[in-house]
Amino acid sequence: MRGSIEFTGQAQAPSIDVDAIDEHGRTVPTPIALEHRLAIRLDDRELATLRTLGTAPGPLALGWLRRQRIFGSIDEIVAVHVDLDRAAVTITSRLLRETGLPIRGQADAAEQLPAPGGTGTAAAGFGLAGGSRNPMAQSADIRPSPGARLSEEVLHTVIDRAGSSDAGRAIPDALPRCTLFSNAGDSRGEILHFAQDLDDHHTLDAISGQMWLDRADGADAILHTTAVPTPAVVARCAQMGVPFLLSTSGPTQTGLELARQIGITLIGRCRGRHYRVFTGAQGLLRAPVTALA
């Protein structure tokens, strides 16, 4: 039990060792990623099937569902059950628990549910057609805290820790990664949550789902991702309520426009001691320049 939500389940093994031959002709045991099928079920209906490392199936399913914006609050969910034998996560709505009616009985909820937009296969029965809803429209009603500030010292700490080998990554290969850092008090720069998966969107969903489960608003957090900041990525950051989005890549033009519109401080090309502030420069407190003697 986490808060008022029943939460059961476990993680899958993310990798398996296989024999590979190196440049010297030697046989070397080498870990490679394991792909797992994961079906997401809401009440009595399967909504999508994802391919994932399986390190955080419950939060991943919650984050995927949060992105669809069917529920206005995590309190509308009463249970999350991970069944690895059936390769499924079942989300139970409060509506079903209290009335016996599945969420699909609500016409407005059914109309809200978009196709997964390339992250899975939607089930029939919801009248789904086309891709995900426009991220610009999704973000119209979400704004991170305008007064948030990030010091350059913490920025460098986050970049260093996100790129280090001990950042908590599931397997050593350069698969997509997403890390949530604290920007609060003495814990600034510390890792709050880490996700690595086969797809950038899965890592973001896993972080978002865990935050939703923890009822964390994200105002005192920093999101670091290896994903290109497209409108979908920026919208996800805004949905989490996180005011600072850091990426190892630069944004797309439409991602830049959305970050500027929402008020997110977007910092890209974060590598080593280098970075580029694309939007929200007022949110970064730069260290004073010291003249050389």
Short mmCIF file of the C-alpha atoms (twelve columns), coordinates in Angstrom:
data_MODEL
# 
_entry.id   MODEL 
# 
loop_
_atom_site.group_PDB 
_atom_site.id 
_atom_site.type_symbol 
_atom_site.label_atom_id 
_atom_site.label_alt_id 
_atom_site.label_comp_id 
_atom_site.label_asym_id 
_atom_site.label_seq_id 
_atom_site.Cartn_x 
_atom_site.Cartn_y 
_atom_site.Cartn_z 
_atom_site.pdbx_PDB_model_num 
ATOM 1   C CA . MET A 1   0.000   0.000   0.000   1 
ATOM 2   C CA . ARG A 2   1.391   3.415   -1.014  1 
ATOM 3   C CA . GLY A 3   -0.731  6.221   0.350   1 
ATOM 4   C CA . SER A 4   -4.338  5.358   -0.418  1 
ATOM 5   C CA . ILE A 5   -3.436  3.276   -3.472  1 
ATOM 6   C CA . GLU A 6   -3.029  -0.482  -3.353  1 
ATOM 7   C CA . PHE A 7   0.247   -1.200  -5.124  1 
ATOM 8   C CA . THR A 8   1.496   -4.714  -5.786  1 
ATOM 9   C CA . GLY A 9   4.060   -6.160  -8.123  1 
ATOM 10  C CA . GLN A 10  7.738   -6.378  -8.890  1 
ATOM 11  C CA . ALA A 11  10.284  -5.550  -11.578 1 
ATOM 12  C CA . GLN A 12  11.640  -7.676  -14.401 1 
ATOM 13  C CA . ALA A 13  15.311  -8.459  -14.933 1 
ATOM 14  C CA . PRO A 14  16.509  -5.768  -17.381 1 
ATOM 15  C CA . SER A 15  19.393  -7.689  -18.923 1 
ATOM 16  C CA . ILE A 16  20.880  -11.081 -19.645 1 
ATOM 17  C CA . ASP A 17  24.514  -12.111 -20.105 1 
ATOM 18  C CA . VAL A 18  25.483  -13.560 -23.479 1 
ATOM 19  C CA . ASP A 19  28.840  -14.575 -24.911 1 
ATOM 20  C CA . ALA A 20  30.366  -12.140 -27.369 1 
ATOM 21  C CA . ILE A 21  33.770  -12.096 -29.059 1 
ATOM 22  C CA . ASP A 22  35.883  -8.981  -28.530 1 
ATOM 23  C CA . GLU A 23  38.466  -7.361  -30.814 1 
ATOM 24  C CA . HIS A 24  41.143  -9.755  -29.528 1 
ATOM 25  C CA . GLY A 25  39.118  -12.866 -30.361 1 
ATOM 26  C CA . ARG A 26  38.292  -13.573 -26.729 1 
ATOM 27  C CA . THR A 27  34.874  -14.742 -25.569 1 
ATOM 28  C CA . VAL A 28  33.541  -12.175 -23.119 1 
ATOM 29  C CA . PRO A 29  30.283  -12.462 -21.116 1 
ATOM 30  C CA . THR A 30  28.354  -9.305  -22.027 1 
ATOM 31  C CA . PRO A 31  25.034  -8.000  -20.674 1 
ATOM 32  C CA . ILE A 32  22.393  -7.091  -23.252 1 
ATOM 33  C CA . ALA A 33  18.934  -5.620  -22.772 1 
ATOM 34  C CA . LEU A 34  15.952  -7.888  -22.242 1 
ATOM 35  C CA . GLU A 35  12.734  -6.804  -23.922 1 
ATOM 36  C CA . HIS A 36  9.536   -7.561  -22.055 1 
ATOM 37  C CA . ARG A 37  5.954   -7.256  -23.228 1 
ATOM 38  C CA . LEU A 38  3.758   -5.212  -20.884 1 
ATOM 39  C CA . ALA A 39  0.013   -4.832  -21.357 1 
ATOM 40  C CA . ILE A 40  -1.688  -1.862  -19.682 1 
ATOM 41  C CA . ARG A 41  -5.220  -2.555  -18.517 1 
ATOM 42  C CA . LEU A 42  -7.698  -0.063  -17.104 1 
ATOM 43  C CA . ASP A 43  -10.546 -1.781  -15.255 1 
ATOM 44  C CA . ASP A 44  -11.816 -4.362  -17.780 1 
ATOM 45  C CA . ARG A 45  -10.113 -3.116  -20.945 1 
ATOM 46  C CA . GLU A 46  -6.601  -3.470  -22.369 1 
ATOM 47  C CA . LEU A 47  -5.450  -0.065  -23.613 1 
ATOM 48  C CA . ALA A 48  -1.936  -0.646  -24.894 1 
ATOM 49  C CA . THR A 49  0.938   -3.082  -25.129 1 
ATOM 50  C CA . LEU A 50  4.450   -1.735  -24.579 1 
ATOM 51  C CA . ARG A 51  7.913   -3.196  -25.059 1 
ATOM 52  C CA . THR A 52  10.026  -2.338  -22.025 1 
ATOM 53  C CA . LEU A 53  13.017  -3.296  -19.908 1 
ATOM 54  C CA . GLY A 54  10.489  -3.915  -17.156 1 
ATOM 55  C CA . THR A 55  12.412  -2.268  -14.326 1 
ATOM 56  C CA . ALA A 56  9.428   -0.134  -13.245 1 
ATOM 57  C CA . PRO A 57  6.255   -1.613  -14.744 1 
ATOM 58  C CA . GLY A 58  3.853   -0.041  -12.244 1 
ATOM 59  C CA . PRO A 59  5.130   3.556   -12.516 1 
ATOM 60  C CA . LEU A 60  5.490   3.138   -16.298 1 
ATOM 61  C CA . ALA A 61  1.829   2.155   -16.625 1 
ATOM 62  C CA . LEU A 62  0.745   5.005   -14.359 1 
ATOM 63  C CA . GLY A 63  2.833   7.502   -16.306 1 
ATOM 64  C CA . TRP A 64  1.405   6.267   -19.606 1 
ATOM 65  C CA . LEU A 65  -2.107  6.614   -18.201 1 
ATOM 66  C CA . ARG A 66  -1.345  10.050  -16.740 1 
ATOM 67  C CA . ARG A 67  -0.201  11.207  -20.169 1 
ATOM 68  C CA . GLN A 68  -3.582  10.245  -21.622 1 
ATOM 69  C CA . ARG A 69  -5.246  12.603  -19.096 1 
ATOM 70  C CA . ILE A 70  -8.210  10.326  -18.416 1 
ATOM 71  C CA . PHE A 71  -8.028  11.071  -14.697 1 
ATOM 72  C CA . GLY A 72  -7.874  14.492  -13.151 1 
ATOM 73  C CA . SER A 73  -6.211  13.160  -10.022 1 
ATOM 74  C CA . ILE A 74  -4.299  10.113  -8.796  1 
ATOM 75  C CA . ASP A 75  -7.048  9.826   -6.158  1 
ATOM 76  C CA . GLU A 76  -9.365  8.512   -8.890  1 
ATOM 77  C CA . ILE A 77  -7.213  5.358   -8.958  1 
ATOM 78  C CA . VAL A 78  -7.478  2.837   -6.125  1 
ATOM 79  C CA . ALA A 79  -5.170  -0.008  -7.175  1 
ATOM 80  C CA . VAL A 80  -2.177  -0.852  -9.353  1 
ATOM 81  C CA . HIS A 81  -1.440  -4.538  -9.782  1 
ATOM 82  C CA . VAL A 82  1.589   -5.850  -11.662 1 
ATOM 83  C CA . ASP A 83  1.267   -9.451  -12.842 1 
ATOM 84  C CA . LEU A 84  4.524   -10.530 -14.469 1 
ATOM 85  C CA . ASP A 85  3.159   -13.999 -15.256 1 
ATOM 86  C CA . ARG A 86  0.566   -12.359 -17.500 1 
ATOM 87  C CA . ALA A 87  2.907   -9.521  -18.521 1 
ATOM 88  C CA . ALA A 88  0.301   -6.965  -17.505 1 
ATOM 89  C CA . VAL A 89  -0.378  -4.037  -15.210 1 
ATOM 90  C CA . THR A 90  -4.010  -3.610  -14.176 1 
ATOM 91  C CA . ILE A 91  -5.156  -0.176  -13.011 1 
ATOM 92  C CA . THR A 92  -8.416  -0.152  -11.040 1 
ATOM 93  C CA . SER A 93  -10.455 3.044   -10.990 1 
ATOM 94  C CA . ARG A 94  -12.333 4.306   -7.948  1 
ATOM 95  C CA . LEU A 95  -15.431 4.316   -10.155 1 
ATOM 96  C CA . LEU A 96  -15.216 0.545   -10.626 1 
ATOM 97  C CA . ARG A 97  -14.454 -0.101  -6.955  1 
ATOM 98  C CA . GLU A 98  -17.362 2.012   -5.699  1 
ATOM 99  C CA . THR A 99  -20.049 1.486   -8.355  1 
ATOM 100 C CA . GLY A 100 -19.069 -1.690  -10.194 1 
ATOM 101 C CA . LEU A 101 -18.978 0.263   -13.467 1 
ATOM 102 C CA . PRO A 102 -15.699 0.324   -15.432 1 
ATOM 103 C CA . ILE A 103 -14.244 3.649   -16.474 1 
ATOM 104 C CA . ARG A 104 -15.206 3.005   -20.100 1 
ATOM 105 C CA . GLY A 105 -18.791 3.527   -18.997 1 
ATOM 106 C CA . GLN A 106 -18.030 7.235   -18.745 1 
ATOM 107 C CA . ALA A 107 -18.494 8.792   -22.173 1 
ATOM 108 C CA . ASP A 108 -16.286 11.783  -21.423 1 
ATOM 109 C CA . ALA A 109 -13.405 9.590   -20.263 1 
ATOM 110 C CA . ALA A 110 -13.669 7.400   -23.352 1 
ATOM 111 C CA . GLU A 111 -13.579 10.463  -25.566 1 
ATOM 112 C CA . GLN A 112 -10.463 11.747  -23.804 1 
ATOM 113 C CA . LEU A 113 -8.419  8.639   -24.460 1 
ATOM 114 C CA . PRO A 114 -6.049  9.127   -27.430 1 
ATOM 115 C CA . ALA A 115 -4.020  6.561   -29.292 1 
ATOM 116 C CA . PRO A 116 -0.642  5.881   -27.657 1 
ATOM 117 C CA . GLY A 117 1.196   7.779   -30.374 1 
ATOM 118 C CA . GLY A 118 3.758   5.140   -31.186 1 
ATOM 119 C CA . THR A 119 4.458   3.906   -27.661 1 
ATOM 120 C CA . GLY A 120 2.160   0.934   -27.807 1 
ATOM 121 C CA . THR A 121 -0.824  -0.652  -29.476 1 
ATOM 122 C CA . ALA A 122 -4.225  0.705   -28.502 1 
ATOM 123 C CA . ALA A 123 -7.072  -1.683  -27.892 1 
ATOM 124 C CA . ALA A 124 -10.214 -1.502  -29.962 1 
ATOM 125 C CA . GLY A 125 -13.435 -0.244  -28.474 1 
ATOM 126 C CA . PHE A 126 -12.580 3.354   -27.609 1 
ATOM 127 C CA . GLY A 127 -13.094 4.766   -31.095 1 
ATOM 128 C CA . LEU A 128 -9.428  5.660   -31.332 1 
ATOM 129 C CA . ALA A 129 -8.044  7.080   -34.525 1 
ATOM 130 C CA . GLY A 130 -4.978  9.116   -35.350 1 
ATOM 131 C CA . GLY A 131 -2.148  10.087  -33.042 1 
ATOM 132 C CA . SER A 132 -1.832  11.639  -29.612 1 
ATOM 133 C CA . ARG A 133 -3.447  14.950  -28.852 1 
ATOM 134 C CA . ASN A 134 -1.531  18.101  -29.741 1 
ATOM 135 C CA . PRO A 135 1.081   18.748  -26.996 1 
ATOM 136 C CA . MET A 136 0.420   22.493  -27.389 1 
ATOM 137 C CA . ALA A 137 -3.226  21.929  -26.458 1 
ATOM 138 C CA . GLN A 138 -2.313  19.508  -23.665 1 
ATOM 139 C CA . SER A 139 -0.061  22.118  -22.084 1 
ATOM 140 C CA . ALA A 140 -2.475  25.037  -22.222 1 
ATOM 141 C CA . ASP A 141 -3.477  24.644  -18.571 1 
ATOM 142 C CA . ILE A 142 -0.161  23.675  -16.964 1 
ATOM 143 C CA . ARG A 143 2.510   26.097  -15.830 1 
ATOM 144 C CA . PRO A 144 5.564   25.323  -13.659 1 
ATOM 145 C CA . SER A 145 6.382   27.750  -10.864 1 
ATOM 146 C CA . PRO A 146 7.543   31.045  -12.427 1 
ATOM 147 C CA . GLY A 147 9.752   31.902  -9.454  1 
ATOM 148 C CA . ALA A 148 11.894  28.748  -9.564  1 
ATOM 149 C CA . ARG A 149 15.656  29.256  -9.686  1 
ATOM 150 C CA . LEU A 150 18.531  26.901  -10.476 1 
ATOM 151 C CA . SER A 151 22.098  27.717  -9.512  1 
ATOM 152 C CA . GLU A 152 24.886  27.025  -11.958 1 
ATOM 153 C CA . GLU A 153 26.634  24.973  -9.266  1 
ATOM 154 C CA . VAL A 154 23.657  22.614  -9.008  1 
ATOM 155 C CA . LEU A 155 23.377  22.559  -12.808 1 
ATOM 156 C CA . HIS A 156 26.948  21.282  -13.099 1 
ATOM 157 C CA . THR A 157 26.302  18.720  -10.343 1 
ATOM 158 C CA . VAL A 158 23.228  17.409  -12.156 1 
ATOM 159 C CA . ILE A 159 25.053  17.134  -15.479 1 
ATOM 160 C CA . ASP A 160 27.949  15.283  -13.832 1 
ATOM 161 C CA . ARG A 161 25.741  12.849  -11.926 1 
ATOM 162 C CA . ALA A 162 23.411  12.166  -14.836 1 
ATOM 163 C CA . GLY A 163 26.367  11.181  -16.982 1 
ATOM 164 C CA . SER A 164 28.223  9.120   -14.381 1 
ATOM 165 C CA . SER A 165 28.327  5.331   -14.335 1 
ATOM 166 C CA . ASP A 166 26.808  5.204   -10.838 1 
ATOM 167 C CA . ALA A 167 23.634  7.147   -11.724 1 
ATOM 168 C CA . GLY A 168 21.601  3.987   -11.168 1 
ATOM 169 C CA . ARG A 169 21.238  2.880   -14.756 1 
ATOM 170 C CA . ALA A 170 19.747  -0.559  -15.253 1 
ATOM 171 C CA . ILE A 171 22.299  -1.800  -17.784 1 
ATOM 172 C CA . PRO A 172 25.568  -0.284  -19.046 1 
ATOM 173 C CA . ASP A 173 24.508  0.254   -22.663 1 
ATOM 174 C CA . ALA A 174 23.577  3.741   -23.847 1 
ATOM 175 C CA . LEU A 175 19.824  3.207   -23.744 1 
ATOM 176 C CA . PRO A 176 17.541  6.223   -23.160 1 
ATOM 177 C CA . ARG A 177 17.730  7.560   -19.614 1 
ATOM 178 C CA . CYS A 178 15.777  10.023  -17.521 1 
ATOM 179 C CA . THR A 179 16.698  11.246  -14.048 1 
ATOM 180 C CA . LEU A 180 14.778  13.429  -11.623 1 
ATOM 181 C CA . PHE A 181 16.950  15.539  -9.321  1 
ATOM 182 C CA . SER A 182 16.107  17.533  -6.222  1 
ATOM 183 C CA . ASN A 183 16.396  21.313  -6.280  1 
ATOM 184 C CA . ALA A 184 15.310  21.784  -2.670  1 
ATOM 185 C CA . GLY A 185 17.438  22.873  0.280   1 
ATOM 186 C CA . ASP A 186 20.366  20.715  1.300   1 
ATOM 187 C CA . SER A 187 19.288  17.901  -1.054  1 
ATOM 188 C CA . ARG A 188 19.849  19.986  -4.195  1 
ATOM 189 C CA . GLY A 189 21.533  17.919  -6.884  1 
ATOM 190 C CA . GLU A 190 20.580  14.570  -5.353  1 
ATOM 191 C CA . ILE A 191 18.898  11.889  -7.485  1 
ATOM 192 C CA . LEU A 192 15.237  11.345  -6.623  1 
ATOM 193 C CA . HIS A 193 14.262  8.876   -9.356  1 
ATOM 194 C CA . PHE A 194 16.014  7.219   -12.276 1 
ATOM 195 C CA . ALA A 195 14.606  5.407   -15.303 1 
ATOM 196 C CA . GLN A 196 16.226  3.624   -18.211 1 
ATOM 197 C CA . ASP A 197 14.247  1.907   -20.918 1 
ATOM 198 C CA . LEU A 198 14.056  1.000   -24.580 1 
ATOM 199 C CA . ASP A 199 12.276  4.234   -25.497 1 
ATOM 200 C CA . ASP A 200 12.655  7.875   -24.397 1 
ATOM 201 C CA . HIS A 201 8.927   8.152   -23.772 1 
ATOM 202 C CA . HIS A 202 8.976   5.114   -21.481 1 
ATOM 203 C CA . THR A 203 11.654  6.713   -19.282 1 
ATOM 204 C CA . LEU A 204 9.618   9.905   -19.008 1 
ATOM 205 C CA . ASP A 205 6.439   7.957   -18.252 1 
ATOM 206 C CA . ALA A 206 8.186   5.949   -15.523 1 
ATOM 207 C CA . ILE A 207 9.393   9.127   -13.804 1 
ATOM 208 C CA . SER A 208 6.002   10.815  -14.231 1 
ATOM 209 C CA . GLY A 209 4.156   7.771   -12.894 1 
ATOM 210 C CA . GLN A 210 6.382   7.537   -9.826  1 
ATOM 211 C CA . MET A 211 5.882   11.236  -9.109  1 
ATOM 212 C CA . TRP A 212 2.122   10.801  -9.516  1 
ATOM 213 C CA . LEU A 213 2.180   7.865   -7.129  1 
ATOM 214 C CA . ASP A 214 4.204   9.884   -4.609  1 
ATOM 215 C CA . ARG A 215 1.952   12.927  -5.139  1 
ATOM 216 C CA . ALA A 216 5.054   15.004  -5.844  1 
ATOM 217 C CA . ASP A 217 4.333   18.287  -7.613  1 
ATOM 218 C CA . GLY A 218 7.789   18.727  -9.145  1 
ATOM 219 C CA . ALA A 219 8.179   22.412  -8.224  1 
ATOM 220 C CA . ASP A 220 11.514  21.732  -6.473  1 
ATOM 221 C CA . ALA A 221 12.876  19.327  -9.060  1 
ATOM 222 C CA . ILE A 222 15.047  19.180  -12.179 1 
ATOM 223 C CA . LEU A 223 14.432  16.749  -15.024 1 
ATOM 224 C CA . HIS A 224 17.443  15.478  -16.996 1 
ATOM 225 C CA . THR A 225 16.836  13.377  -20.099 1 
ATOM 226 C CA . THR A 226 18.689  11.988  -23.088 1 
ATOM 227 C CA . ALA A 227 15.565  12.630  -25.179 1 
ATOM 228 C CA . VAL A 228 15.441  15.406  -27.755 1 
ATOM 229 C CA . PRO A 229 13.174  18.145  -26.313 1 
ATOM 230 C CA . THR A 230 10.297  17.885  -28.763 1 
ATOM 231 C CA . PRO A 231 6.867   19.349  -27.884 1 
ATOM 232 C CA . ALA A 232 5.851   15.944  -26.463 1 
ATOM 233 C CA . VAL A 233 8.880   15.883  -24.131 1 
ATOM 234 C CA . VAL A 234 8.388   19.496  -23.042 1 
ATOM 235 C CA . ALA A 235 4.685   18.877  -22.400 1 
ATOM 236 C CA . ARG A 236 5.555   15.864  -20.259 1 
ATOM 237 C CA . CYS A 237 7.939   17.974  -18.174 1 
ATOM 238 C CA . ALA A 238 5.221   20.592  -17.702 1 
ATOM 239 C CA . GLN A 239 2.678   17.921  -16.739 1 
ATOM 240 C CA . MET A 240 5.051   16.830  -13.979 1 
ATOM 241 C CA . GLY A 241 5.225   20.450  -12.791 1 
ATOM 242 C CA . VAL A 242 9.018   20.522  -13.207 1 
ATOM 243 C CA . PRO A 243 10.363  23.999  -14.096 1 
ATOM 244 C CA . PHE A 244 13.811  22.887  -15.359 1 
ATOM 245 C CA . LEU A 245 14.342  20.583  -18.326 1 
ATOM 246 C CA . LEU A 246 17.895  19.512  -19.115 1 
ATOM 247 C CA . SER A 247 18.861  17.423  -22.131 1 
ATOM 248 C CA . THR A 248 21.999  16.068  -23.705 1 
ATOM 249 C CA . SER A 249 20.530  17.251  -27.026 1 
ATOM 250 C CA . GLY A 250 19.252  20.525  -28.368 1 
ATOM 251 C CA . PRO A 251 15.493  21.086  -28.762 1 
ATOM 252 C CA . THR A 252 13.450  21.064  -31.905 1 
ATOM 253 C CA . GLN A 253 12.038  24.400  -33.027 1 
ATOM 254 C CA . THR A 254 8.511   23.472  -31.920 1 
ATOM 255 C CA . GLY A 255 9.829   22.117  -28.620 1 
ATOM 256 C CA . LEU A 256 11.588  25.434  -28.069 1 
ATOM 257 C CA . GLU A 257 8.414   27.365  -28.815 1 
ATOM 258 C CA . LEU A 258 6.378   25.302  -26.363 1 
ATOM 259 C CA . ALA A 259 8.999   25.621  -23.593 1 
ATOM 260 C CA . ARG A 260 8.970   29.400  -24.076 1 
ATOM 261 C CA . GLN A 261 5.157   29.470  -24.082 1 
ATOM 262 C CA . ILE A 262 4.870   27.408  -20.885 1 
ATOM 263 C CA . GLY A 263 7.706   29.111  -19.032 1 
ATOM 264 C CA . ILE A 264 10.102  26.179  -18.666 1 
ATOM 265 C CA . THR A 265 13.823  26.814  -18.362 1 
ATOM 266 C CA . LEU A 266 15.164  24.604  -21.154 1 
ATOM 267 C CA . ILE A 267 18.879  23.857  -21.097 1 
ATOM 268 C CA . GLY A 268 20.269  21.637  -23.843 1 
ATOM 269 C CA . ARG A 269 23.549  20.161  -25.074 1 
ATOM 270 C CA . CYS A 270 24.475  19.409  -21.466 1 
ATOM 271 C CA . ARG A 271 27.823  17.658  -21.702 1 
ATOM 272 C CA . GLY A 272 30.729  18.017  -19.298 1 
ATOM 273 C CA . ARG A 273 30.984  21.676  -18.306 1 
ATOM 274 C CA . HIS A 274 29.148  22.829  -21.412 1 
ATOM 275 C CA . TYR A 275 25.486  23.718  -21.860 1 
ATOM 276 C CA . ARG A 276 23.192  26.033  -23.827 1 
ATOM 277 C CA . VAL A 277 20.251  27.899  -22.252 1 
ATOM 278 C CA . PHE A 278 17.499  28.017  -24.875 1 
ATOM 279 C CA . THR A 279 14.597  29.417  -22.818 1 
ATOM 280 C CA . GLY A 280 14.016  30.827  -19.335 1 
ATOM 281 C CA . ALA A 281 17.502  32.246  -18.807 1 
ATOM 282 C CA . GLN A 282 16.161  34.244  -15.847 1 
ATOM 283 C CA . GLY A 283 15.709  30.956  -14.000 1 
ATOM 284 C CA . LEU A 284 19.443  30.173  -14.032 1 
ATOM 285 C CA . LEU A 285 21.599  31.851  -11.400 1 
ATOM 286 C CA . ARG A 286 24.991  31.992  -13.034 1 
ATOM 287 C CA . ALA A 287 28.159  31.959  -10.955 1 
ATOM 288 C CA . PRO A 288 30.013  35.307  -10.973 1 
ATOM 289 C CA . VAL A 289 32.889  35.536  -13.436 1 
ATOM 290 C CA . THR A 290 36.239  35.793  -11.656 1 
ATOM 291 C CA . ALA A 291 38.879  37.814  -13.504 1 
ATOM 292 C CA . LEU A 292 42.233  36.108  -13.939 1 
ATOM 293 C CA . ALA A 293 45.105  37.677  -12.034 1 
# 
